[in-house]
Amino acid sequence: MDVVHDRLALGSKLRILTIVDTHSRLCPAADPRFTYRSEDVVRTSEQVCAQIGHPKTIRVDDGSEFIA
């Protein structure tokens, strides 16, 4: 799980939450938003778990976007 940051041509920040199964390379979520709150990450994670099941482990980078 990671959040990718970018900036649009007009200056708006864009964030994309990506959830990838590192074994199969399946990407069940690539959720773009202009702002991301911890509740948004939880909601997206719950939707993915409802569709494909719960993972045994979750790995995230050490970025500040996962500190709530």
N, C-alpha and C positions, 0 to 999 in steps of 0.2 A: 504494500500500500504506500502510495506516495502522492504528493501534491505538486503538480508542475505549474510554474508561474510564467506568465508572459504578459506583454503589454500590447494592446491594439494600436493601430495607426493613429487613432484619435486620442490616445493617452490612457484609456481605461485599462485597469489591471484585469487579467483573466486568470483564473485558477482552475485546474482540472484535477479532480481526484481520480487516480487510477488504481484499480485493484487488479493484480495479475497473479495467477497461479504459476509459480516459478517452475513447477514440474511440467505441466502441460502447455504452458504459455497462453492459456485461456485468459481473456480479459473480460470478466463479467461486468465491469463498470469502468467507464471513462466519463465522469460526470462534470461538465464545465459549469462554472458559476462565476459571477463577478465578486462575490464575497462568500467565504466559507466559515461557518461556525462549527463548534464541536457537535452541536445537535444535527447539523447537516451530514457530518461524517458518520455519526451513529445511524441516522436514517438510511443512508445509502448502504452502509454495511449490513443493516438488518434486511434490506430488500434483497441484497445479494445472497445472504444466508437463507432467506426464505425460498429463493429460486434454486440454489445449487447445494445447500447444506452448509453447516458450520465447519470452518477449518480447524485442524488440530493446533496450529500455531499461526500467529500473525507477525510479520516482520515489517517494520517501518524504518525509514532512515532517521537520522538524528536531528532532523529539521525542526524548527520552532513551530511549524504549523500544527503539530500534534500536541502542543502544550496548551491546556485549557484551564 
